[in-house]
């Protein structure tokens, strides 16, 4: 019979999950501080979330290994995604031309689709930067339900963050501490079946 404080109890599993989320947040934020390493940090965050609970090494060591192995290509991806993302954001602020609304919406949607998939794909597969970007777009479109689910998770976190800032600033620290790690774990869980299928081979991916 499982007691409340035994290792297998729901309470202890939940506490362990929250602890992992907090530490994943800290690792990711620290790795993002140089700014240029943001891409590698998100690749490492995804890879660490994937391996949590599987016994594939210590969490911090796993994050560091994934960060180092993805640093070069993820930095190239971050340069592309960061520059294009900044350009799209600037277009919404500074270019108020009605005929361009369709173009801006299309660019924003395509960028968001790639942003959902590019880091998990880089973390799991060895491809040139251009191919990873192309695959992120194609898989993101073909798996649009999962793509939307991830976008909704991130949007919910952004809404909670804004609401906490305006209505309940006392809870902001806890939300910031838990939020990114929990979102990364949710992001990984949503995409896991597809990534696993592609890892297994094209035929398995076609059935996902």
Secondary structure, DSSP 4 states (H G I P E B T S, - for coil): ---TTSTTSHHHHHHHHHHHHHHHHHHHHHHHTTSTTHHHHHHHHHHHHHHTTTT-S-HHHHHHHHHHHHHHHHHHHHHHHHHHHHHHHHHHHH---GGGHHHHHHHHHHHHHHHHHHHHHHHH----HHHHHHHHHHHHHHTHHHHHHHHHHHHHHHHHHHHHHHH-GGGHHHHHHHHHHHHHHHHHHHHHHHHHHHHH-HHHHHH-
